[in-house]
Amino acid sequence: MTKARDTANLTGSGVGLSLLDIDAGTDIGAALVDADLMIVDDGAGGTNRKATMSRLATYMGTKIGGGLEFISSTDVSAVTNIAFTGFDSSKYDSYLFTFAHITPDTDVQQIVLRTSTDGGSSYDSTSGDYLYFNGRGYEGSNNYSRQDDSDGDTTYAPITNSIGIASSPEDLVAFSGTLEILHPHLAEYTAGFTKGFFLNGGSSSTYMSGGFVRAAQSDVNAIQFGMTSGGFAAGGTITMYGMVNS
């Protein structure tokens, strides 16, 4: 039997709500994606228009406010540097980077960063551009070591202690942790803080914390990660999140 329709609400200028029957439609059968379309009334009593789901996501972001928002993620390959340029001061106040099992391609290297003020076209690499401090403590003890740039002579900011490629059981062979970059859009001294764990050749773990500050006042809108020498070994992931500002 055919379902009755309220044709009284069918006019040349529109379709009444009582005529809409989505129950008989076919389920999309997949997760919604940015390119999927929906119909919206463009203002109360306005014109029906199509819109993408990506527009809905943007709108929801303006209403929910606060919290972390995924920006981008890189599965690490055998490369020298990895850049992140998704900085947006209109949406984010600060940024969080997560590191999952990151290793170098040669022994005894530190993960380092350089900052950019031109969206990644160039990175600050002049001697004295950064000041930093990294400390570490072995699990179950108070044995700390530190390294700092007291002379202001580095062309990058080390954000971890040295890690290696497991040539001996004592080597720190992988880093997993976080880096928080605070308010880089302000024309001030951009600072960041690192914390995380190293794997000691599979036999124990070591934790660390540290920080850096850019030695000149300017807004920062891109970050490049690398090693003190050589590059990254394939494996692991670096992910960037934005801390939403409203």
Secondary structure, DSSP 8 states (H G I E B T S, - for coil): ------GGGEETTEE-GGG--GGGS----S---TT-EEEEEETTTTEEEEEEHHHHHHHHHHHH-SSEEEEEEEE--S-S-EEE----TTTEEEEEEEEEEE-BSSSSB-EEEEEESSTTSS---STTSEEEEEEEEETTS--EEEEE-TT---SSEE-S--B---SSTTSEEEEEEEEEEE-TTSSS--EEEEEEEEEETTTEEEEEEEEEEESS-----EEEEEESSS-B-S--EEEEEEEE--
